[in-house]
Amino acid sequence: MSSSQIPFKPLNIAILTVSDSRDEATDKSGNILVDRLKKSGHFLADKQIVPDDIYQLRATVSAWIADPNIHAVITTGGTGLTGRDVTPEAMKVLYDKEIEGFGEVFRMISYKLISTSTIQSRAIAGIANGTVIFTLPGSPGACKDGWDEIILHQLDIRTKPCNLVEMMPRFLEK
């Protein structure tokens, strides 16, 4: 079956904005991700804004990865180098497997746009309890680039030669 004959498989995706200062009205990055996932045919499973607190971040994402109806989580914010930036540390301990290529490709794409400033991004991804977790920087541009250039394609079963959706049933194999 060619990729044009494969039917799209919508996923349930949760969005987490990590911020001490944003609310629903000012959450540009989170709203960009919600808009893009819906336009792509996916469903918004949940959206929350959580302060830069490692334990609150873990608690929120842990609840989502425990829910078998949530297929993917995208976080935005808290990936920089300041003392308050703890999202990668909060997520990494939850992973069963890290997807190293995500951060590498994200920084490659980002380098073309912001040059060496991309070294300040600690964008990462992993799989936890069969759920894919993408951790993006908090800028609207980073969210657009991360979704448009990587996540959109990897969460589409029609993307060839391979994508994360077709592998999801096997993530929990022992």
KENU-115742 format. One record per residue (C-alpha): x, y, z; residue number from 1; chain; residue in three letters. Coordinates in steps of 0.001 Angstrom, whole numbers. Layout:
KENU-115742
<r><X>X</X><Y>Y</Y><Z>Z</Z><tiro>NUM</tiro><lumgu>A</lumgu><mifi>ALA</mifi></r>
...
//
This chain:
KENU-115742
<r><X>0</X><Y>0</Y><Z>0</Z><tiro>1</tiro><lumgu>A</lumgu><mifi>MET</mifi></r>
<r><X>1468</X><Y>3360</Y><Z>-972</Z><tiro>2</tiro><lumgu>A</lumgu><mifi>SER</mifi></r>
<r><X>1586</X><Y>6199</Y><Z>1561</Z><tiro>3</tiro><lumgu>A</lumgu><mifi>SER</mifi></r>
<r><X>-1185</X><Y>7980</Y><Z>-382</Z><tiro>4</tiro><lumgu>A</lumgu><mifi>SER</mifi></r>
<r><X>-3499</X><Y>5000</Y><Z>250</Z><tiro>5</tiro><lumgu>A</lumgu><mifi>GLN</mifi></r>
<r><X>-2854</X><Y>4803</Y><Z>3999</Z><tiro>6</tiro><lumgu>A</lumgu><mifi>ILE</mifi></r>
<r><X>-5634</X><Y>6495</Y><Z>5973</Z><tiro>7</tiro><lumgu>A</lumgu><mifi>PRO</mifi></r>
<r><X>-4636</X><Y>9226</Y><Z>8419</Z><tiro>8</tiro><lumgu>A</lumgu><mifi>PHE</mifi></r>
<r><X>-4731</X><Y>8078</Y><Z>12051</Z><tiro>9</tiro><lumgu>A</lumgu><mifi>LYS</mifi></r>
<r><X>-5641</X><Y>10920</Y><Z>14433</Z><tiro>10</tiro><lumgu>A</lumgu><mifi>PRO</mifi></r>
<r><X>-3930</X><Y>10892</Y><Z>17815</Z><tiro>11</tiro><lumgu>A</lumgu><mifi>LEU</mifi></r>
<r><X>-4863</X><Y>12336</Y><Z>21194</Z><tiro>12</tiro><lumgu>A</lumgu><mifi>ASN</mifi></r>
<r><X>-2178</X><Y>14866</Y><Z>22095</Z><tiro>13</tiro><lumgu>A</lumgu><mifi>ILE</mifi></r>
<r><X>-1706</X><Y>16766</Y><Z>25370</Z><tiro>14</tiro><lumgu>A</lumgu><mifi>ALA</mifi></r>
<r><X>5</X><Y>20170</Y><Z>25439</Z><tiro>15</tiro><lumgu>A</lumgu><mifi>ILE</mifi></r>
<r><X>1926</X><Y>21454</Y><Z>28457</Z><tiro>16</tiro><lumgu>A</lumgu><mifi>LEU</mifi></r>
<r><X>3179</X><Y>25029</Y><Z>28651</Z><tiro>17</tiro><lumgu>A</lumgu><mifi>THR</mifi></r>
<r><X>5906</X><Y>25465</Y><Z>31254</Z><tiro>18</tiro><lumgu>A</lumgu><mifi>VAL</mifi></r>
<r><X>5825</X><Y>29016</Y><Z>32563</Z><tiro>19</tiro><lumgu>A</lumgu><mifi>SER</mifi></r>
<r><X>5621</X><Y>31081</Y><Z>35722</Z><tiro>20</tiro><lumgu>A</lumgu><mifi>ASP</mifi></r>
<r><X>4179</X><Y>34053</Y><Z>33847</Z><tiro>21</tiro><lumgu>A</lumgu><mifi>SER</mifi></r>
<r><X>1839</X><Y>32793</Y><Z>31108</Z><tiro>22</tiro><lumgu>A</lumgu><mifi>ARG</mifi></r>
<r><X>-1907</X><Y>32275</Y><Z>31278</Z><tiro>23</tiro><lumgu>A</lumgu><mifi>ASP</mifi></r>
<r><X>-4368</X><Y>31123</Y><Z>28595</Z><tiro>24</tiro><lumgu>A</lumgu><mifi>GLU</mifi></r>
<r><X>-4564</X><Y>34628</Y><Z>27108</Z><tiro>25</tiro><lumgu>A</lumgu><mifi>ALA</mifi></r>
<r><X>-779</X><Y>35033</Y><Z>26785</Z><tiro>26</tiro><lumgu>A</lumgu><mifi>THR</mifi></r>
<r><X>222</X><Y>31442</Y><Z>25963</Z><tiro>27</tiro><lumgu>A</lumgu><mifi>ASP</mifi></r>
<r><X>1224</X><Y>32003</Y><Z>22340</Z><tiro>28</tiro><lumgu>A</lumgu><mifi>LYS</mifi></r>
<r><X>3411</X><Y>28888</Y><Z>22085</Z><tiro>29</tiro><lumgu>A</lumgu><mifi>SER</mifi></r>
<r><X>884</X><Y>26501</Y><Z>23597</Z><tiro>30</tiro><lumgu>A</lumgu><mifi>GLY</mifi></r>
<r><X>-1877</X><Y>27936</Y><Z>21431</Z><tiro>31</tiro><lumgu>A</lumgu><mifi>ASN</mifi></r>
<r><X>256</X><Y>27582</Y><Z>18294</Z><tiro>32</tiro><lumgu>A</lumgu><mifi>ILE</mifi></r>
<r><X>730</X><Y>23882</Y><Z>19070</Z><tiro>33</tiro><lumgu>A</lumgu><mifi>LEU</mifi></r>
<r><X>-3001</X><Y>23391</Y><Z>19738</Z><tiro>34</tiro><lumgu>A</lumgu><mifi>VAL</mifi></r>
<r><X>-3883</X><Y>25135</Y><Z>16477</Z><tiro>35</tiro><lumgu>A</lumgu><mifi>ASP</mifi></r>
<r><X>-1395</X><Y>23103</Y><Z>14463</Z><tiro>36</tiro><lumgu>A</lumgu><mifi>ARG</mifi></r>
<r><X>-2342</X><Y>19729</Y><Z>15920</Z><tiro>37</tiro><lumgu>A</lumgu><mifi>LEU</mifi></r>
<r><X>-6045</X><Y>20386</Y><Z>15290</Z><tiro>38</tiro><lumgu>A</lumgu><mifi>LYS</mifi></r>
<r><X>-5407</X><Y>21587</Y><Z>11722</Z><tiro>39</tiro><lumgu>A</lumgu><mifi>LYS</mifi></r>
<r><X>-3454</X><Y>18377</Y><Z>11150</Z><tiro>40</tiro><lumgu>A</lumgu><mifi>SER</mifi></r>
<r><X>-6471</X><Y>16281</Y><Z>12164</Z><tiro>41</tiro><lumgu>A</lumgu><mifi>GLY</mifi></r>
<r><X>-5356</X><Y>15280</Y><Z>15667</Z><tiro>42</tiro><lumgu>A</lumgu><mifi>HIS</mifi></r>
<r><X>-7339</X><Y>15784</Y><Z>18878</Z><tiro>43</tiro><lumgu>A</lumgu><mifi>PHE</mifi></r>
<r><X>-6402</X><Y>17901</Y><Z>21879</Z><tiro>44</tiro><lumgu>A</lumgu><mifi>LEU</mifi></r>
<r><X>-6520</X><Y>15527</Y><Z>24856</Z><tiro>45</tiro><lumgu>A</lumgu><mifi>ALA</mifi></r>
<r><X>-5653</X><Y>18181</Y><Z>27448</Z><tiro>46</tiro><lumgu>A</lumgu><mifi>ASP</mifi></r>
<r><X>-3820</X><Y>21488</Y><Z>27771</Z><tiro>47</tiro><lumgu>A</lumgu><mifi>LYS</mifi></r>
<r><X>-2271</X><Y>22855</Y><Z>30931</Z><tiro>48</tiro><lumgu>A</lumgu><mifi>GLN</mifi></r>
<r><X>58</X><Y>25634</Y><Z>32022</Z><tiro>49</tiro><lumgu>A</lumgu><mifi>ILE</mifi></r>
<r><X>2358</X><Y>24579</Y><Z>34863</Z><tiro>50</tiro><lumgu>A</lumgu><mifi>VAL</mifi></r>
<r><X>5024</X><Y>26672</Y><Z>36618</Z><tiro>51</tiro><lumgu>A</lumgu><mifi>PRO</mifi></r>
<r><X>8730</X><Y>25873</Y><Z>36298</Z><tiro>52</tiro><lumgu>A</lumgu><mifi>ASP</mifi></r>
<r><X>8633</X><Y>23302</Y><Z>39079</Z><tiro>53</tiro><lumgu>A</lumgu><mifi>ASP</mifi></r>
<r><X>10233</X><Y>19946</Y><Z>38368</Z><tiro>54</tiro><lumgu>A</lumgu><mifi>ILE</mifi></r>
<r><X>7786</X><Y>17987</Y><Z>40536</Z><tiro>55</tiro><lumgu>A</lumgu><mifi>TYR</mifi></r>
<r><X>4644</X><Y>19642</Y><Z>39177</Z><tiro>56</tiro><lumgu>A</lumgu><mifi>GLN</mifi></r>
<r><X>5901</X><Y>19007</Y><Z>35644</Z><tiro>57</tiro><lumgu>A</lumgu><mifi>LEU</mifi></r>
<r><X>6552</X><Y>15339</Y><Z>36388</Z><tiro>58</tiro><lumgu>A</lumgu><mifi>ARG</mifi></r>
<r><X>3173</X><Y>14929</Y><Z>38092</Z><tiro>59</tiro><lumgu>A</lumgu><mifi>ALA</mifi></r>
<r><X>1282</X><Y>16410</Y><Z>35154</Z><tiro>60</tiro><lumgu>A</lumgu><mifi>THR</mifi></r>
<r><X>3111</X><Y>14415</Y><Z>32495</Z><tiro>61</tiro><lumgu>A</lumgu><mifi>VAL</mifi></r>
<r><X>3016</X><Y>11242</Y><Z>34631</Z><tiro>62</tiro><lumgu>A</lumgu><mifi>SER</mifi></r>
<r><X>-774</X><Y>11443</Y><Z>34745</Z><tiro>63</tiro><lumgu>A</lumgu><mifi>ALA</mifi></r>
<r><X>-889</X><Y>11822</Y><Z>30967</Z><tiro>64</tiro><lumgu>A</lumgu><mifi>TRP</mifi></r>
<r><X>1465</X><Y>8925</Y><Z>30249</Z><tiro>65</tiro><lumgu>A</lumgu><mifi>ILE</mifi></r>
<r><X>-580</X><Y>6734</Y><Z>32605</Z><tiro>66</tiro><lumgu>A</lumgu><mifi>ALA</mifi></r>
<r><X>-3680</X><Y>7467</Y><Z>30489</Z><tiro>67</tiro><lumgu>A</lumgu><mifi>ASP</mifi></r>
<r><X>-3835</X><Y>4933</Y><Z>27613</Z><tiro>68</tiro><lumgu>A</lumgu><mifi>PRO</mifi></r>
<r><X>-5961</X><Y>7377</Y><Z>25609</Z><tiro>69</tiro><lumgu>A</lumgu><mifi>ASN</mifi></r>
<r><X>-3151</X><Y>9948</Y><Z>25340</Z><tiro>70</tiro><lumgu>A</lumgu><mifi>ILE</mifi></r>
<r><X>-716</X><Y>9066</Y><Z>22567</Z><tiro>71</tiro><lumgu>A</lumgu><mifi>HIS</mifi></r>
<r><X>1664</X><Y>12020</Y><Z>22651</Z><tiro>72</tiro><lumgu>A</lumgu><mifi>ALA</mifi></r>
<r><X>2654</X><Y>14932</Y><Z>24887</Z><tiro>73</tiro><lumgu>A</lumgu><mifi>VAL</mifi></r>
<r><X>4259</X><Y>18149</Y><Z>23692</Z><tiro>74</tiro><lumgu>A</lumgu><mifi>ILE</mifi></r>
<r><X>5789</X><Y>20514</Y><Z>26211</Z><tiro>75</tiro><lumgu>A</lumgu><mifi>THR</mifi></r>
<r><X>6908</X><Y>24052</Y><Z>25483</Z><tiro>76</tiro><lumgu>A</lumgu><mifi>THR</mifi></r>
<r><X>9188</X><Y>26087</Y><Z>27713</Z><tiro>77</tiro><lumgu>A</lumgu><mifi>GLY</mifi></r>
<r><X>11807</X><Y>25520</Y><Z>30366</Z><tiro>78</tiro><lumgu>A</lumgu><mifi>GLY</mifi></r>
<r><X>14495</X><Y>24132</Y><Z>28031</Z><tiro>79</tiro><lumgu>A</lumgu><mifi>THR</mifi></r>
<r><X>17051</X><Y>26927</Y><Z>28361</Z><tiro>80</tiro><lumgu>A</lumgu><mifi>GLY</mifi></r>
<r><X>20086</X><Y>27237</Y><Z>30603</Z><tiro>81</tiro><lumgu>A</lumgu><mifi>LEU</mifi></r>
<r><X>18843</X><Y>29312</Y><Z>33533</Z><tiro>82</tiro><lumgu>A</lumgu><mifi>THR</mifi></r>
<r><X>18273</X><Y>27902</Y><Z>36988</Z><tiro>83</tiro><lumgu>A</lumgu><mifi>GLY</mifi></r>
<r><X>14502</X><Y>27893</Y><Z>36450</Z><tiro>84</tiro><lumgu>A</lumgu><mifi>ARG</mifi></r>
<r><X>14768</X><Y>25859</Y><Z>33216</Z><tiro>85</tiro><lumgu>A</lumgu><mifi>ASP</mifi></r>
<r><X>14101</X><Y>22319</Y><Z>34451</Z><tiro>86</tiro><lumgu>A</lumgu><mifi>VAL</mifi></r>
<r><X>11847</X><Y>20724</Y><Z>31827</Z><tiro>87</tiro><lumgu>A</lumgu><mifi>THR</mifi></r>
<r><X>14481</X><Y>18340</Y><Z>30372</Z><tiro>88</tiro><lumgu>A</lumgu><mifi>PRO</mifi></r>
<r><X>15413</X><Y>17170</Y><Z>33868</Z><tiro>89</tiro><lumgu>A</lumgu><mifi>GLU</mifi></r>
<r><X>11740</X><Y>16647</Y><Z>34710</Z><tiro>90</tiro><lumgu>A</lumgu><mifi>ALA</mifi></r>
<r><X>11095</X><Y>14617</Y><Z>31546</Z><tiro>91</tiro><lumgu>A</lumgu><mifi>MET</mifi></r>
<r><X>14237</X><Y>12489</Y><Z>31237</Z><tiro>92</tiro><lumgu>A</lumgu><mifi>LYS</mifi></r>
<r><X>13547</X><Y>10481</Y><Z>34397</Z><tiro>93</tiro><lumgu>A</lumgu><mifi>VAL</mifi></r>
<r><X>10148</X><Y>9503</Y><Z>32971</Z><tiro>94</tiro><lumgu>A</lumgu><mifi>LEU</mifi></r>
<r><X>11553</X><Y>8090</Y><Z>29725</Z><tiro>95</tiro><lumgu>A</lumgu><mifi>TYR</mifi></r>
<r><X>11823</X><Y>4415</Y><Z>28954</Z><tiro>96</tiro><lumgu>A</lumgu><mifi>ASP</mifi></r>
<r><X>13814</X><Y>5435</Y><Z>25868</Z><tiro>97</tiro><lumgu>A</lumgu><mifi>LYS</mifi></r>
<r><X>15214</X><Y>8752</Y><Z>24735</Z><tiro>98</tiro><lumgu>A</lumgu><mifi>GLU</mifi></r>
<r><X>14834</X><Y>9776</Y><Z>21075</Z><tiro>99</tiro><lumgu>A</lumgu><mifi>ILE</mifi></r>
<r><X>18242</X><Y>11420</Y><Z>20661</Z><tiro>100</tiro><lumgu>A</lumgu><mifi>GLU</mifi></r>
<r><X>17651</X><Y>12290</Y><Z>17018</Z><tiro>101</tiro><lumgu>A</lumgu><mifi>GLY</mifi></r>
<r><X>14845</X><Y>14698</Y><Z>17866</Z><tiro>102</tiro><lumgu>A</lumgu><mifi>PHE</mifi></r>
<r><X>17090</X><Y>17182</Y><Z>19660</Z><tiro>103</tiro><lumgu>A</lumgu><mifi>GLY</mifi></r>
<r><X>19782</X><Y>16794</Y><Z>17016</Z><tiro>104</tiro><lumgu>A</lumgu><mifi>GLU</mifi></r>
<r><X>17403</X><Y>17480</Y><Z>14132</Z><tiro>105</tiro><lumgu>A</lumgu><mifi>VAL</mifi></r>
<r><X>15675</X><Y>20304</Y><Z>16005</Z><tiro>106</tiro><lumgu>A</lumgu><mifi>PHE</mifi></r>
<r><X>18996</X><Y>22089</Y><Z>16565</Z><tiro>107</tiro><lumgu>A</lumgu><mifi>ARG</mifi></r>
<r><X>20009</X><Y>21494</Y><Z>12933</Z><tiro>108</tiro><lumgu>A</lumgu><mifi>MET</mifi></r>
<r><X>16804</X><Y>23182</Y><Z>11755</Z><tiro>109</tiro><lumgu>A</lumgu><mifi>ILE</mifi></r>
<r><X>17165</X><Y>25921</Y><Z>14361</Z><tiro>110</tiro><lumgu>A</lumgu><mifi>SER</mifi></r>
<r><X>20786</X><Y>26595</Y><Z>13390</Z><tiro>111</tiro><lumgu>A</lumgu><mifi>TYR</mifi></r>
<r><X>19641</X><Y>27673</Y><Z>9925</Z><tiro>112</tiro><lumgu>A</lumgu><mifi>LYS</mifi></r>
<r><X>17404</X><Y>30302</Y><Z>11546</Z><tiro>113</tiro><lumgu>A</lumgu><mifi>LEU</mifi></r>
<r><X>19224</X><Y>31495</Y><Z>14677</Z><tiro>114</tiro><lumgu>A</lumgu><mifi>ILE</mifi></r>
<r><X>22799</X><Y>30363</Y><Z>14039</Z><tiro>115</tiro><lumgu>A</lumgu><mifi>SER</mifi></r>
<r><X>24879</X><Y>29320</Y><Z>17035</Z><tiro>116</tiro><lumgu>A</lumgu><mifi>THR</mifi></r>
<r><X>22230</X><Y>30517</Y><Z>19510</Z><tiro>117</tiro><lumgu>A</lumgu><mifi>SER</mifi></r>
<r><X>20706</X><Y>27076</Y><Z>18987</Z><tiro>118</tiro><lumgu>A</lumgu><mifi>THR</mifi></r>
<r><X>23245</X><Y>25610</Y><Z>21428</Z><tiro>119</tiro><lumgu>A</lumgu><mifi>ILE</mifi></r>
<r><X>21146</X><Y>27146</Y><Z>24202</Z><tiro>120</tiro><lumgu>A</lumgu><mifi>GLN</mifi></r>
<r><X>18228</X><Y>24857</Y><Z>23339</Z><tiro>121</tiro><lumgu>A</lumgu><mifi>SER</mifi></r>
<r><X>17867</X><Y>21603</Y><Z>25218</Z><tiro>122</tiro><lumgu>A</lumgu><mifi>ARG</mifi></r>
<r><X>14969</X><Y>20293</Y><Z>23115</Z><tiro>123</tiro><lumgu>A</lumgu><mifi>ALA</mifi></r>
<r><X>14574</X><Y>16563</Y><Z>23724</Z><tiro>124</tiro><lumgu>A</lumgu><mifi>ILE</mifi></r>
<r><X>12116</X><Y>13720</Y><Z>23148</Z><tiro>125</tiro><lumgu>A</lumgu><mifi>ALA</mifi></r>
<r><X>11469</X><Y>10284</Y><Z>24517</Z><tiro>126</tiro><lumgu>A</lumgu><mifi>GLY</mifi></r>
<r><X>8988</X><Y>7482</Y><Z>25023</Z><tiro>127</tiro><lumgu>A</lumgu><mifi>ILE</mifi></r>
<r><X>7392</X><Y>6790</Y><Z>28408</Z><tiro>128</tiro><lumgu>A</lumgu><mifi>ALA</mifi></r>
<r><X>4829</X><Y>4031</Y><Z>28943</Z><tiro>129</tiro><lumgu>A</lumgu><mifi>ASN</mifi></r>
<r><X>4181</X><Y>3948</Y><Z>25188</Z><tiro>130</tiro><lumgu>A</lumgu><mifi>GLY</mifi></r>
<r><X>3582</X><Y>7714</Y><Z>24978</Z><tiro>131</tiro><lumgu>A</lumgu><mifi>THR</mifi></r>
<r><X>5824</X><Y>9966</Y><Z>22905</Z><tiro>132</tiro><lumgu>A</lumgu><mifi>VAL</mifi></r>
<r><X>6973</X><Y>13121</Y><Z>24712</Z><tiro>133</tiro><lumgu>A</lumgu><mifi>ILE</mifi></r>
<r><X>8399</X><Y>16069</Y><Z>22758</Z><tiro>134</tiro><lumgu>A</lumgu><mifi>PHE</mifi></r>
<r><X>10006</X><Y>18888</Y><Z>24755</Z><tiro>135</tiro><lumgu>A</lumgu><mifi>THR</mifi></r>
<r><X>10301</X><Y>22154</Y><Z>22827</Z><tiro>136</tiro><lumgu>A</lumgu><mifi>LEU</mifi></r>
<r><X>11654</X><Y>25584</Y><Z>23747</Z><tiro>137</tiro><lumgu>A</lumgu><mifi>PRO</mifi></r>
<r><X>9105</X><Y>28195</Y><Z>24787</Z><tiro>138</tiro><lumgu>A</lumgu><mifi>GLY</mifi></r>
<r><X>9347</X><Y>30603</Y><Z>21857</Z><tiro>139</tiro><lumgu>A</lumgu><mifi>SER</mifi></r>
<r><X>6536</X><Y>30633</Y><Z>19296</Z><tiro>140</tiro><lumgu>A</lumgu><mifi>PRO</mifi></r>
<r><X>9105</X><Y>30253</Y><Z>16500</Z><tiro>141</tiro><lumgu>A</lumgu><mifi>GLY</mifi></r>
<r><X>10606</X><Y>27151</Y><Z>18096</Z><tiro>142</tiro><lumgu>A</lumgu><mifi>ALA</mifi></r>
<r><X>7140</X><Y>25612</Y><Z>18456</Z><tiro>143</tiro><lumgu>A</lumgu><mifi>CYS</mifi></r>
<r><X>6318</X><Y>26340</Y><Z>14814</Z><tiro>144</tiro><lumgu>A</lumgu><mifi>LYS</mifi></r>
<r><X>9642</X><Y>24885</Y><Z>13645</Z><tiro>145</tiro><lumgu>A</lumgu><mifi>ASP</mifi></r>
<r><X>9409</X><Y>21833</Y><Z>15898</Z><tiro>146</tiro><lumgu>A</lumgu><mifi>GLY</mifi></r>
<r><X>5869</X><Y>21037</Y><Z>14803</Z><tiro>147</tiro><lumgu>A</lumgu><mifi>TRP</mifi></r>
<r><X>6140</X><Y>21934</Y><Z>11109</Z><tiro>148</tiro><lumgu>A</lumgu><mifi>ASP</mifi></r>
<r><X>9519</X><Y>20351</Y><Z>10448</Z><tiro>149</tiro><lumgu>A</lumgu><mifi>GLU</mifi></r>
<r><X>9536</X><Y>17271</Y><Z>12721</Z><tiro>150</tiro><lumgu>A</lumgu><mifi>ILE</mifi></r>
<r><X>6528</X><Y>16465</Y><Z>14895</Z><tiro>151</tiro><lumgu>A</lumgu><mifi>ILE</mifi></r>
<r><X>3879</X><Y>16872</Y><Z>12174</Z><tiro>152</tiro><lumgu>A</lumgu><mifi>LEU</mifi></r>
<r><X>5618</X><Y>14234</Y><Z>10059</Z><tiro>153</tiro><lumgu>A</lumgu><mifi>HIS</mifi></r>
<r><X>6501</X><Y>11814</Y><Z>12832</Z><tiro>154</tiro><lumgu>A</lumgu><mifi>GLN</mifi></r>
<r><X>2914</X><Y>11832</Y><Z>14143</Z><tiro>155</tiro><lumgu>A</lumgu><mifi>LEU</mifi></r>
<r><X>1511</X><Y>11055</Y><Z>10685</Z><tiro>156</tiro><lumgu>A</lumgu><mifi>ASP</mifi></r>
<r><X>1281</X><Y>7367</Y><Z>9799</Z><tiro>157</tiro><lumgu>A</lumgu><mifi>ILE</mifi></r>
<r><X>1511</X><Y>8279</Y><Z>6105</Z><tiro>158</tiro><lumgu>A</lumgu><mifi>ARG</mifi></r>
<r><X>5069</X><Y>9639</Y><Z>6452</Z><tiro>159</tiro><lumgu>A</lumgu><mifi>THR</mifi></r>
<r><X>7538</X><Y>7286</Y><Z>4808</Z><tiro>160</tiro><lumgu>A</lumgu><mifi>LYS</mifi></r>
<r><X>9936</X><Y>5602</Y><Z>5086</Z><tiro>161</tiro><lumgu>A</lumgu><mifi>PRO</mifi></r>
<r><X>8937</X><Y>5485</Y><Z>8764</Z><tiro>162</tiro><lumgu>A</lumgu><mifi>CYS</mifi></r>
<r><X>7155</X><Y>7386</Y><Z>11514</Z><tiro>163</tiro><lumgu>A</lumgu><mifi>ASN</mifi></r>
<r><X>6429</X><Y>7054</Y><Z>15210</Z><tiro>164</tiro><lumgu>A</lumgu><mifi>LEU</mifi></r>
<r><X>2722</X><Y>6273</Y><Z>14783</Z><tiro>165</tiro><lumgu>A</lumgu><mifi>VAL</mifi></r>
<r><X>3308</X><Y>2953</Y><Z>13048</Z><tiro>166</tiro><lumgu>A</lumgu><mifi>GLU</mifi></r>
<r><X>5709</X><Y>1955</Y><Z>15844</Z><tiro>167</tiro><lumgu>A</lumgu><mifi>MET</mifi></r>
<r><X>3405</X><Y>2948</Y><Z>18736</Z><tiro>168</tiro><lumgu>A</lumgu><mifi>MET</mifi></r>
<r><X>1819</X><Y>-507</Y><Z>19089</Z><tiro>169</tiro><lumgu>A</lumgu><mifi>PRO</mifi></r>
<r><X>5318</X><Y>-1924</Y><Z>19676</Z><tiro>170</tiro><lumgu>A</lumgu><mifi>ARG</mifi></r>
<r><X>6565</X><Y>633</Y><Z>22238</Z><tiro>171</tiro><lumgu>A</lumgu><mifi>PHE</mifi></r>
<r><X>5410</X><Y>-1509</Y><Z>25158</Z><tiro>172</tiro><lumgu>A</lumgu><mifi>LEU</mifi></r>
<r><X>6901</X><Y>-4792</Y><Z>23903</Z><tiro>173</tiro><lumgu>A</lumgu><mifi>GLU</mifi></r>
<r><X>9012</X><Y>-6702</Y><Z>26379</Z><tiro>174</tiro><lumgu>A</lumgu><mifi>LYS</mifi></r>
//
